[in-house]
């Protein structure tokens, strides 16, 4: 859901000397006000980060207008992860601009990457460096939201493009909480001056926000562990934990809360704190029960 208190994002905005944000014109419950795409650099050929959804003529027209406004072209495209609202516009951009741009991303391991018809992927590795006039971008492997996620550090000013790892004005969806927590701590180590997220307004107090994300998850994890300890010997489901831990939460949000608790339980299982025979009922791992 869109955070009503969040800043309304203009469709086009120059955020700094090196960064222009172009909104993907694809608002929705998962995309908030839309996917943020970014033109990075100061020269005649610039890097585009992310491409929005497929089949959004308004975005393509806005992108072309923005390029014309600055009399610049796209040098290449970087995709932060495989989700349709980040990679989906690639073919449309290639067709509209008549160029088979280089499309760089980390390769998915569990499934094939989204097929492209107008160009091909350039699969990169962790710490890959991209250069254009006025900007150097270093890619850091940052899984958790997805297995192939990267964040990009703009080395000239210390800002970070976070993709969907951290959003402006909202929390994000997570696939693997253990990986996500590791990514948050590594993001903190980058000491970003500002975060340009995949959705929502730029984050001007990034270290404070990252620390809040980490503390919130750690606090919730401790509540879950304590609940399991208090119910040793019982078969506890994620829903049982939601009802016991998420005090005052209306029932209509229980499914989302159950999903979050399950992510925590799976992380705790990897950490050898919890155990489950069927993925449905959970307990503190026997060697942990007297801690």
Secondary structure, DSSP 8 states (H G I E B T S, - for coil): ---TTS----SEEE-SSSEEEEE-S--BTTTBT--EEEEE-SSSEEEEE----SS-HHHHHHHHHHHHHHT-EEEEEE-SSS-HHHHTTHHHHHHHHT----EEEE--SSS-----SSS-EEEE-TT-EEEETTEEEEEEE--SSSTT-EEEEETTTTEEEEETSS-SSS----S-HHHHHHHHHHHHHTT-S-EEESSSS-BSSHHHHHHHHHHHHHHHHHHHHHHHHHTTTS-EEHHHHHHHHSTT--GGGHHHHHHHHHHHHHHHHHTTSEE-SSSSEEEE-GGGTT-
